[in-house]
């Protein structure tokens, strides 16, 4: 029986899972992602997390046949590393991944993806149809995606393909993205930026609101709690829905998926106000076939299970490539 591992590297937590040749979970582990002071220190924490998952599964890391990794970006595939992540301290310039993980597990089969790409691999693997043309879009702290076209999971030359959150949706550029550029999708509807945009939208309009929209403590969950009870909240949620539908429509026109899975905390916690509103608006924005729009089937585990599915299927999510 073969054993495989997946690793989900986030700015706050790193999780690892070990499974058998069918993807059945044997053990998992979660630890805080080290905040430095160097990239090597972060790598050591990731290795410790993997060791813990292997121990909980009752196997030695050297028994692992392959390992998949889903990580925050940006990635450097040529070096098998995570480079200068925006949500970790500035002292960290590079976090080695594939080399140290390969050394620990004594395997060359280590697959590195950004978290959006790991998400589409997971959704593809666990879908009943195992589709060749699909996308996964996460609307969370940031916005990102993974795409599979004609059976090929797209990575791009540097591993950062389908960074759709940095598509420009507003030519006026009224909001600045965390990357420093103006008018990006992520600047308007990501969980991190919804409070900033709500304040700007309120100050630019004439609607009254009972929400503490100008308070520094105002958060995205606060907004959705006022839905149906506050005129400004409803108008702003519709505004967010328009931006989200525009972004998803761009994904449709660029990649022609049959189905798009939506995940991330903003979408998962508010399916009627986020997912359903995208579904309603999409036919008026797309030229050609309208894909199915579904909420993720894997919840918070989409990246983790996608990383494990990558290990099982040689980085593809294609069940025909399951290792024997």
N, C-alpha and C positions, 0 to 999 in steps of 0.2 A: 504494500500500500504506500503510495506516495503522499508526502505532506508538503504543503505550500503555505506561503505567508503573504499577507498584505499589510502595508503600513500607510497610515493617514497622518501626514505631518501638517499641523496647523500652528499658528503663531502662539496659541495658548496651550494646547494639548497635542501630544502625539499618541496615537493608538496603533496597536498591532493586533492582528488576528492570524491564527494558524488553522488551516482546514485540510480535509482529506482531498482525494482526487475528484470528488463530486462537488466540492465547495462547502461541504458540511463543516460547521465550526467545531473545532476541537479545543480551542482556548483563545483567550484574548487578554490584553493588558492596556492600561492607560496611565500615562505619566505627564506631568507638566513639561512642556517644551522648554529646555534651558534657554535662558536669556543671554547667553554668552559666558564669559566676555569674548570668546573667540568662536569661529565657526566649528573648530574641532571639538569644543566643549558641547556644542549643540549636537554634533554627530555622535558623541559618546552617549548623550542622553537618548538619542534615537536607538542606538544599539542596545542600550539597557532595556528599553521598552520592548524591543523584539525578543531579547533574551527572556523577559518575563512572560511574554505570550507563549513562547516555546516551552518554557517550564510549566506553565498552566496547562499546556496541551500534552505534557508528558513526553516531550521529544527534545533531543539536543539540536541546537541551531544547525549543526553540520548535517543533519538528516533532511533538511529542507531541500527540495528539488529546485524550486524557483521562488523568487520574491518579486512582488509588484509594489510600487510606491506611488501614492498620490500626494502631491505636495502643493502648498502655496508657492507662488512664483516670485520672481522670474526664475526660470530654469536655464541651465547651461548644459545641454545634452552632450556636447562634445567632451565636457569634463565630468559628466555624471554628477553634477552638483547643483545646489540651490544657491543663486547669487544675489547678495545684497537685498534680502527680503524687506519690504517696506515696513512691516509690522514687528520687526525685531530691532534691537539696539543698533545704532550706527557703527559700533565697533565690529560688527559681524559683516565681513565682505564676501565670504564664500563658505558654504557648508558642504563638504564632500559627502556623497551618498552612495553611489553604486559601488565604488571601490571598497570602502570599509564594510559595507553590507555583504558584498561578495566574499571578502576575506573572512568575515565571521561565519558565514554559512557554507563556505567552500564551494560556491557555485558561480558560474559565469552568467547564469540566467537571472539577471536583475533588470526589471523594467521600470523606467522612471517616466512619470507623466505629471502634468499639472493636475490640480484637483478636478477641474471641469472635464478633462479628458478621462480621468479615472472614473468620473461619474457616468459618462456615456458608455464606457466599457461595462460598468456594473449593470446599468439598465439594459444594455443589449444582452448580456449573459443571462439575466434573470427574466427577460421578457419571454412570453410564450412563443412569439414568432421569431425571436432572435433576428430582428430586422437588419438589413444591410444598409438602409438609408434612414438615419435618425439623428436626433440631437438631444443633448441634455443642457438645460440652462438653469443656473443657480442665481436666485435673487436673494441675497443674504447681506452680510456686512458689505460685500462688494458684489459685482455681477460678472459672471464668466460662463463659459460653455465648453462642451466637448461635442465633436461632430464625427459621424461615420458616414462616408459616401461610397456607394458601390462596394460595400464590404471592407473599406479601408478606413481605419481610425486615423484622422488627420492629426499630425504632430507639428508640422512645420520644421524649418531648418534648425530652430533653437528650442523646440518643444513648447512653444507658446502660441500655437495656432488657436484660432477661435476665441481670442480675448475680446469678446463682443461688448463687454462693458465699456470698452474704450472706443466704440463706434461713436462718431459725432452725430447726435440727433438734433441738436439745437444750433443752427448756424449763427445765432446771435450770441451764443456762448455766455448766457447770463449766470451760469454756475460753473465753478472751477472744480475739476475732478481731483482726487487725491494724488494723481500722477502729475498734476501741475498744468494739464491742458484743459481748455474750456469746452463746454457743450457736450461732454461725453454722457452716454446713457447712465453710467454709474453715478455721476454727479447729481442725478435727479431722484432716482428711485431705489438706490441701495439703502440698506438699513442704517448705515453710517451717515448717509447724506440726506435722508428724508427730513430730519429735524431742521437742517439748514435751509433746505428748499421750502419747507412749510413756512418758515419765518419770512423768506423773501416773497413767497406767493401771497402771504397775508398782507405784508406791507405794501405790495404793489396793487392790491385790490381794495374793495370796499365792503367785504363781507365781515360781519361781526362773528365772534366765536367765544365760547366758554372755555376752550382749550387754552392751557398756559403756553401758547405756541412761541412766545418770545422768551420763555424761561430757559436758562442753560441746562436745566434738568429734563426738558421735554425730549421724549424718545419716540421712535417709530411705533412701538407697541401702544404708547399713549394715544397716538393718532387713531389707530384702528379701534380702540375701545370706544371712541366717540362716534363711530359710524352709525348712521341712522338716527342720531340724536342731535347732531350739530350741523348746520347748513354749510359752514366752512369746511368741516371735516369731509362731508360728502363730496363737495366740489373739488377738494384737493385730492381725494382718493380717485375721483374720475380723471383728474389731470395726470396722476401717476399712471393710471391704467392706459391712458393714451400713449405716454412715453414707452411703457412696457410693451404695448402692442406694436408700436413702431419698431422697437428693437427686435422683437420676435419675428415680425414681418421681414426685416432685413435678413435674419437667419434663414427664413424660408426661401427668399429670393436668391440668396447666395448658395445654398446647399441642397435645396429641394428634398427635405426629409419627408418620410411618410408619417412620422410621429415625433413629437417633441415632449420630453418629460421636463417638468418644472420642479425645481427643488430649492433648498435654502430656507432659512427661517422665515423670511418675509412671506414667501409663497406658501410654505407648509402651515404656518400659523393662521393664514388668512385666505383659504382657498376660494371662498365666494367673492372676496373683495379684490383678489389679485388674479388667480388662475381663471375664474369664470369671466371676469371682465376682459381679459386678454382674448379668451375664446370668442366672446361676443363681438369684439372689434376687428378681429383678424380678417374676416371675409371682405371688409371694405378697404383693406390695405394691401391685399396680395393679388398679384396677377398670376393665375395658374392654379394648381392644386392646393387645397387647404389641408394641412396635415392634422392629424389628431393631436389635441393638446391634453396632456395627462399630468396629474400630480405624481411626483416620484413614488415608486412602489417600495423604496428602500429606506426612506426617512433619513435620519441622521447618519445612517451607516452607508449611504450611497458611495462615498469616496472609499471608505474602508473595504466594503465588499467589492467595489470596482477594482481596487488594488489587488485583492485576492483573485478575482476573476482574471485579471491581467496575467498573474503568475500561472494560472491554470491553462490559459489559452494563448500563450506566447504574445501577450500584449494586444489582443484583438477583441476579446469578448465573444468570439465566434465559437459556439459549442462544438462545432465540427473539429475544432483544433484542440479539444480536450486531450490532455496527455494520458497516455496509457501506462 
